[in-house]
Amino acid sequence: MTSLHLNPAEALRDPDTAMAPDPRTGVFAGQAAQSLAAHHADIATVQISPAVPEPIAIQFETARNLYLYAWHVYRFYMVAATQALTTLEFGLREHLPLRLPEPYQWAKQKQPMLAGMLRYAIDQGLIRNDSFRRWHHAAEQRARERRSLEAVQTMIDQGLERMETDDDAPVEVAPQDQQWDLVSILSNSLPSLRNELAHGSPMLTRQVRGTLELVAEILSQLYQDRPATGSEKSGSSAG
């Protein structure tokens, strides 16, 4: 029996409505509801490298399926994010040494935590800014903004009233456009999000595709053309 205080969208589905879209699916001002096919196409583009070991890849596929089924049950978005971050921790633990030096892992910790493993992998160069799609996009955007400002300055310096520019022309990315230290942000934000979700949270948003994409890119960096270390070398697996 459904609790009286629960909205039907939050309650256990019955067989007749189990495969219906969640009432909140595609609810945006002025936008049509997203079809299941479009939702599937969106998550299908988020993939990990074939080099990621199968036990870890299976856990990531679980996160993708949860994202897919969130079309039917809206709260699965948060479960998908939680699963993705759990997979990230699993992937790091399988690839890194069994024990990390301080301060990545304190003496009293039986095993390293997500935050420590992320920082260690970053400091070891296993996770790099230039391996993230969004980092390159941000650098290109900064380069375009810089080019626009330089054009304005040229007009001022030469006393021009107008100047023809092509905003769509390829832009040359310079070192000053690449100053965003994305990995430092992720070393704090991903463990924080993981802890909030794992310990219970009322958070509800469909904006979790970016989290899955970040996890996919980190796992792909860890395992792409790199030798196995730590527990992966020891032959452990997720059964």
C-alpha positions in Angstrom: 0.0 0.0 0.0 1.3 3.5 -0.9 2.0 5.8 2.0 -0.5 8.6 2.0 2.1 11.4 2.2 4.0 10.2 -0.9 3.4 11.5 -4.4 2.6 8.6 -6.7 5.7 9.4 -8.7 7.8 8.6 -5.6 6.1 5.3 -4.7 6.5 1.8 -5.9 5.3 1.4 -9.4 2.6 -1.1 -10.3 3.0 -3.4 -13.3 0.8 -1.2 -15.5 2.9 1.9 -15.0 6.4 0.4 -14.5 7.5 1.2 -18.0 5.9 4.6 -18.3 8.0 7.8 -18.2 8.4 9.5 -14.9 6.0 12.6 -14.8 9.1 14.7 -14.3 10.8 13.4 -17.4 11.5 16.2 -19.9 9.7 18.9 -17.8 11.4 22.1 -18.9 9.8 25.4 -19.7 9.1 25.6 -23.4 10.6 22.2 -24.3 9.0 19.0 -25.4 9.5 15.9 -23.3 12.6 13.9 -24.3 12.0 10.6 -25.9 13.5 7.4 -24.5 15.5 7.0 -27.7 17.0 10.5 -27.3 17.7 9.8 -23.7 19.5 6.6 -24.7 21.5 8.3 -27.4 22.6 10.9 -24.8 24.1 8.4 -22.4 25.4 6.1 -25.2 28.0 8.6 -26.0 29.6 8.3 -22.6 32.0 5.4 -22.8 35.1 4.1 -21.2 38.3 2.7 -22.8 38.3 -1.0 -23.7 41.4 -1.2 -21.6 39.4 -0.8 -18.4 39.2 -4.2 -16.7 35.9 -6.1 -17.1 34.8 -6.0 -13.4 35.2 -2.2 -13.3 33.5 -1.8 -16.8 30.5 -3.8 -15.6 30.0 -1.5 -12.6 30.2 1.5 -15.0 27.7 -0.1 -17.3 25.4 -0.4 -14.3 25.7 3.4 -13.8 24.8 3.9 -17.4 21.8 1.7 -17.2 20.6 3.5 -14.1 20.9 6.7 -16.0 18.9 5.2 -18.9 16.1 3.9 -16.6 15.9 7.3 -14.9 13.6 8.1 -17.8 11.1 5.9 -16.0 12.1 6.7 -12.4 13.5 10.2 -12.0 15.3 9.5 -8.7 17.5 6.9 -10.5 19.6 9.9 -11.7 21.0 10.2 -8.2 21.5 6.5 -7.9 23.4 6.6 -11.3 25.7 9.3 -10.0 26.3 7.3 -6.8 27.1 4.2 -8.8 29.4 6.1 -11.1 31.4 7.5 -8.1 31.5 4.1 -6.4 32.9 2.7 -9.7 35.5 5.4 -9.7 36.7 4.4 -6.2 36.7 0.8 -7.2 38.8 1.6 -10.3 41.3 3.6 -8.4 41.7 1.0 -5.7 42.2 -1.8 -8.2 44.9 0.2 -10.1 46.9 1.9 -7.3 49.3 0.4 -4.8 47.7 -1.5 -1.9 48.9 1.1 0.5 49.6 4.8 -0.3 52.1 7.0 1.5 51.0 9.8 3.9 49.2 12.1 3.5 47.2 10.2 0.9 46.5 7.5 3.4 46.9 7.8 7.1 48.4 5.1 9.2 45.1 4.3 10.9 43.3 3.9 7.6 43.0 0.2 6.6 42.5 1.3 3.0 42.9 4.5 1.1 39.8 6.7 0.6 38.5 8.2 -2.7 40.0 11.7 -1.9 43.4 10.3 -1.1 43.5 8.0 -4.2 42.4 10.9 -6.5 45.1 13.2 -5.1 47.7 10.5 -5.4 46.8 9.6 -9.0 46.9 13.3 -9.9 50.2 13.8 -8.3 51.6 10.7 -10.0 50.5 12.1 -13.4 48.0 9.3 -14.0 45.1 11.9 -14.2 45.9 15.0 -16.2 44.0 18.1 -17.3 44.7 17.6 -20.9 42.9 14.3 -21.0 39.5 15.8 -20.2 37.3 17.0 -23.1 35.8 19.9 -21.1 39.3 21.2 -20.3 40.1 21.5 -24.0 36.7 23.1 -24.6 37.3 25.6 -21.8 40.8 26.5 -23.2 39.3 27.0 -26.7 36.6 29.3 -25.3 39.2 31.3 -23.4 41.2 31.6 -26.6 38.1 32.9 -28.5 37.4 35.4 -25.8 41.0 36.6 -25.9 40.9 36.9 -29.7 37.8 39.1 -29.4 39.4 41.3 -26.8 42.5 41.6 -28.9 40.4 42.7 -31.9 38.7 45.4 -29.8 42.1 46.6 -28.6 43.3 46.8 -32.2 40.3 48.9 -33.2 41.1 51.2 -30.3 44.8 51.5 -31.1 44.2 52.1 -34.8 41.1 54.3 -34.4 38.9 52.0 -36.4 35.2 52.3 -36.3 34.6 48.7 -37.6 36.6 45.6 -38.2 35.7 42.4 -40.0 36.2 39.2 -37.9 35.2 35.6 -38.3 34.1 34.2 -35.0 33.9 30.7 -36.4 37.5 30.7 -37.6 39.9 28.2 -36.0 41.5 29.7 -32.9 45.1 29.2 -31.7 45.1 28.1 -28.1 48.0 29.7 -26.1 49.4 28.7 -22.7 47.5 31.4 -21.0 44.3 29.8 -22.2 45.2 26.5 -20.4 45.5 27.7 -16.9 42.3 26.0 -15.6 43.5 23.3 -13.1 40.5 21.0 -13.5 42.1 18.1 -11.7 42.5 20.1 -8.5 38.8 21.0 -8.5 37.9 17.3 -9.1 40.1 16.1 -6.3 37.8 17.9 -3.9 34.4 18.0 -5.6 34.1 14.4 -6.6 34.8 12.9 -3.1 32.5 15.6 -1.6 29.6 14.6 -3.9 30.3 10.9 -3.3 30.1 11.3 0.4 26.9 13.4 0.4 25.2 10.8 -1.8 26.5 7.8 0.0 25.5 9.1 3.5 22.0 10.0 2.5 20.8 13.1 0.8 17.6 14.7 -0.5 19.5 16.0 -3.6 17.5 15.5 -6.8 18.7 16.6 -10.2 19.0 15.2 -13.7 22.3 17.0 -14.3 24.5 13.9 -13.6 25.6 13.1 -17.1 28.7 15.2 -16.5 29.6 13.2 -13.5 29.4 10.0 -15.5 31.5 11.6 -18.2 34.2 12.6 -15.8 34.3 9.2 -14.2 34.6 7.6 -17.7 37.5 9.9 -18.6 39.3 9.3 -15.3 39.0 5.5 -15.6 40.1 5.6 -19.2 43.2 7.6 -18.3 44.1 5.2 -15.5 44.0 2.1 -17.6 44.8 3.2 -21.2 48.2 1.8 -22.1 49.4 1.7 -18.5 50.9 -1.2 -16.5 48.7 -2.7 -13.7 49.8 -2.0 -10.2 48.6 -2.6 -6.7 45.6 -4.9 -6.1 45.2 -5.4 -9.9 48.7 -7.0 -10.0 47.8 -9.2 -7.1 45.0 -10.7 -9.1 42.1 -9.4 -7.1 38.7 -8.9 -8.7 35.2 -7.9 -7.9 33.3 -11.1 -7.8 
